[in-house]
Each structure stands twice: as structure tokens, then as C-alpha cells.
Amino acid sequence: WTYPPNTCPYYRTRYKVHAKKFTSSLHGQVYRPLYDELCQKMGLKNCARDDDDGSGGGSDLQQQQQQPSSVFQNFLPAFWQTLMYYFPSTKTELSNNESAPSSLVAAGLVRTECRRLPPPPKVTLVLRTFGLDLPRVAVAISEFAKGNHPEYPNYSNEDLILAEGDLYCSGWSYHNKNGNDAKEEELVYSLHRANTNQEEKGTAVYSGDDDILNFLQSKSIIGIQDNYPFWRENKHAPWAGKPVWTNTRVHGHDHHHVLLDDNIHNDPSDGAGGIRVPVVVEKDGSSNNYNRYESLHGEEALALHGRHLIRVPTIRPSL
């Protein structure tokens, strides 16, 4: 979270062009053994690996559906554990050993008694990405929910099965378009049916903070491909990234929103998570009307790291 003195992230240097092949380059080859170890841990045992980067595509999805076990490659084992915790199996009561991968049981790494806090009564899992991997992730989770994961054959929960209509892409637009006079507080966040071309969206299915919050709270799981072009055009400023809502109870919602992302930085001007807060707007002389949300900027948004934004150092759970 805090960089050592006189250092900065590799991707902020002129060597950024080598970042996607870092461990194959002269700069990062010392980390190649660690990279190979992580790749091995991310895949299934007895399942051949390839050089797929996990971004997903139409032909890849067809191959994965024909070979069910391959859809689970490149997912953290802890991910399935987390799903089972927040969405317990409805098929059968899993024992402590059955709730862990058979590979861990065989290695004697699972305690016979496990104390767990009860999961929250209502959870909505929102898959957020700037990339094109949403369909692949949806297939993997749905197959897992149907009991098709070879490590968790006794798990089943229909609430985690994603249909095509459960995938969306997001957009930002100005409520009142006045050319250069348009203000940031007039921006409206909306959800559209999934479309890989973010430049060509159909009519918004849900539009505005309250409409979207009502929708999210009504679901168990959905997927959102957030608007990368908008984030990029605004120089990767956090407020233009993936919105996260705070203090939603003032609008009648009772979910506490948390974004877990590896692209959250200790930098007020760069990050993927945008904090949306309700604002007081005077109406008829009263100052008790919360009738819209606005995005926080800079240090104000960064101060909510740990409450609504959580940076995930992906390499740590992999090890």
C-alpha cells in the first residue's frame, strides 16, 4: 500500500510496454519461477494447462463448455471457498472436509473442527471488470453452482447460476447536455444489456443511482462490465472508475457496498474504485433532502479504503 522510498510501480515507467511479459523480459526474469508456481496453483490437478491469459472469448467459451473442468482454471481456490461461505449449498450439508478441496484434505491441511462466523443473511455478489472476461467467469461460477466442479461435487446453489440476461455493461451520460457547460454532478450511471462494444449501447435497462441500487439489492449475483473508455478518457481517476455507493440507508437501502480490486492504489488521482455519496440538496428551504449521489475526489475517496474500497494483492492469496 505504501511504496518504499525512491520506488514506483513498474507500469508507471517508460518500461510499461514490457509489463504484460514482465517475467519473460530481462527486468523480471528473476520472478519467472514464482510466476510458474502461481500458474500451477491456479490450475486444477490432472488438467493440462495452456498459455491462455484468461481473458476469454467466444471460441474459448465453447471449448470450455465442451471440457467442463477447464472452465475452473486460473481461479483462486479461495474464491470457491468464499462462494460457499456467503452462498451455502442448498443440496446437502457439507462437512468441514467436504467444504475444502480434496487436494487439501489429502494433504492433511484441513482441521477436523472449524469455527466460522455465520454468513450475512443477504448478500449480492457483483462481478466487476473493465475487461472482456465476464462471460468466462459467469460460465465458471454457474458450473460450480450446478455441482460440476470436480473438487466440490456436492455443492449446489441455484442462486449463483448466471443467465445471459444477468450480464450488463455500464455507461455514463450527462442528464442535461449543454456542451461545455455540462457539470460532473449531472453525470448519470446506467446499466445496459451486455455488449462487447462499449461504444454502441442500447437503451439503458437501469439508470440513475437509486434505480441501480434497487436492482442490485434485489439480486443474488450479476456481472457488470464497467466503462473502461470513460475511465481512460478521465485519466484513470478513481471517481470515473467502478462506482461504489456509501450511506445507502438514507435512500432506503440496507446493503454495505465493498469493492475488492487489485487496481486500487494509495494514490488520490489513480484507481479503479469510485466512491458515490448521497448529498444534501436544499428544497423549499429544507436541508434534509438526500435526492442524489455525487462522486468523491482525491483524498476524501482514498480515506474510505478499508471500509468501501479494499485493495487485493492477488499474489498473496495465490501463495
C-alpha positions, 0 to 999 in steps of 0.5 A, a space after each residue: 500500500 505504501 511504496 518504499 522510498 525512491 520506488 514506483 510501480 513498474 507500469 508507471 515507467 517508460 518500461 510499461 510496454 514490457 509489463 504484460 511479459 514482465 517475467 519473460 523480459 530481462 527486468 523480471 526474469 528473476 520472478 519467472 519461477 514464482 510466476 510458474 508456481 502461481 500458474 500451477 496453483 491456479 490450475 486444477 490437478 490432472 488438467 493440462 494447462 495452456 498459455 491462455 491469459 484468461 481473458 476469454 472469448 467466444 471460441 474459448 467459451 465453447 471449448 470450455 463448455 465442451 471440457 467442463 473442468 477447464 472452465 475452473 482454471 486460473 481461479 483462486 481456490 479461495 474464491 470457491 471457498 468464499 462462494 460457499 461461505 456467503 452462498 451455502 449449498 442448498 443440496 446437502 450439508 457439507 462437512 468441514 472436509 467436504 467444504 475444502 478441496 480434496 487436494 487439501 484434505 489429502 494433504 492433511 491441511 484441513 482441521 477436523 473442527 472449524 469455527 466460522 462466523 455465520 454468513 450475512 443473511 443477504 448478500 449480492 455478489 457483483 462481478 466487476 471488470 473493465 475487461 472482456 472476461 465476464 462471460 468466462 467467469 459467469 460460465 465458471 461460477 454457474 458450473 460450480 453452482 450446478 455441482 460440476 466442479 470436480 473438487 466440490 461435487 456436492 455443492 449446489 446453489 441455484 442462486 449463483 447460476 448466471 443467465 445471459 440476461 444477468 450480464 450488463 455493461 455500464 455507461 455514463 451520460 450527462 442528464 442535461 447536455 449543454 456542451 461545455 457547460 455540462 457539470 460532473 454532478 449531472 453525470 448519470 450511471 446506467 446499466 445496459 444489456 451486455 455488449 462487447 462494444 462499449 461504444 454502441 449501447 442500447 437503451 439503458 435497462 437501469 439508470 440513475 443511482 437509486 434505480 441501480 441500487 434497487 436492482 442490485 439489492 434485489 439480486 443474488 449475483 450479476 456481472 457488470 462490465 464497467 466503462 473502461 473508455 470513460 475511465 481512460 478518457 478521465 485519466 484513470 481517476 478513481 471517481 470515473 472508475 467502478 462506482 461504489 455507493 456509501 450511506 445507502 440507508 438514507 435512500 432506503 437501502 440496507 446493503 454495505 457496498 465493498 469493492 475488492 480490486 487489485 487496481 486500487 492504489 494509495 494514490 488520490 488521482 489513480 484507481 479503479 474504485 469510485 466512491 458515490 455519496 448521497 448529498 444534501 440538496 436544499 428544497 423549499 428551504 429544507 436541508 434534509 433532502 438526500 435526492 442524489 449521489 455525487 462522486 468523491 475526489 482525491 483524498 476524501 475517496 482514498 480515506 474510505 479504503 478499508 471500509 468501501 474500497 479494499 485493495 487485493 494483492 492477488 499474489 498473496 492469496 495465490 501463495 
